[in-house]
Amino acid sequence: MQSPNRYQIALLSAYALALHGFESMFPSPVPWLRLGLANIVTLITLLLYGLRAAFTVTLIRVVLASILNGTFLGPAFLLSLGGGILSTLSMGFFASLTPRLFSATGLSLIGALFHNGTQLLLAYALFIQRIEAVLLITPLIVLLGTLTGTINGIVSELIIKNLKKSVEKIQNVDT
């Protein structure tokens, strides 16, 4: 695994921010529920460059997106930051603990579960403070998180496979 330079981190962060912006153009069936397309970039960064780079991309995306959306330091920012941090750390933990056990899709599902769980916990602790409301919405959030986590993982696997093929072609041309 190679270390990315700051330009690669900036580019990956820009991709994540662009996907986040693209996704915000579509209506959400549940408030603060998103498809998590930017997490594709985080997962690819994690698998290609490691936890530190993925964590940096997540932080840059969350902070810049909240500034651009006008939600910086508000409830949406806190939920996004908490979910992003814990999902990235959990994917990094499982990727390093058992490097070959989980595919990109498996890691994406782990990230989705931690992201959703963290957001539900933060929503309860900071805003709702009614366990009945949180328990009522939990099955829907977990179901949708599982679906989007699976899709994002599959897309990540396809992108990584194509990136590796491109690198092989370039290396074959050079030799």
PyMOL commands that set and color helices and strands:
alter all, ss='L'
color gray80, all
select helices_A, chain A and resi 6-23+38-49+51-69+75-97+104-128+131-174
alter helices_A, ss='H'
color red, helices_A
deselect
rebuild
show_as cartoon
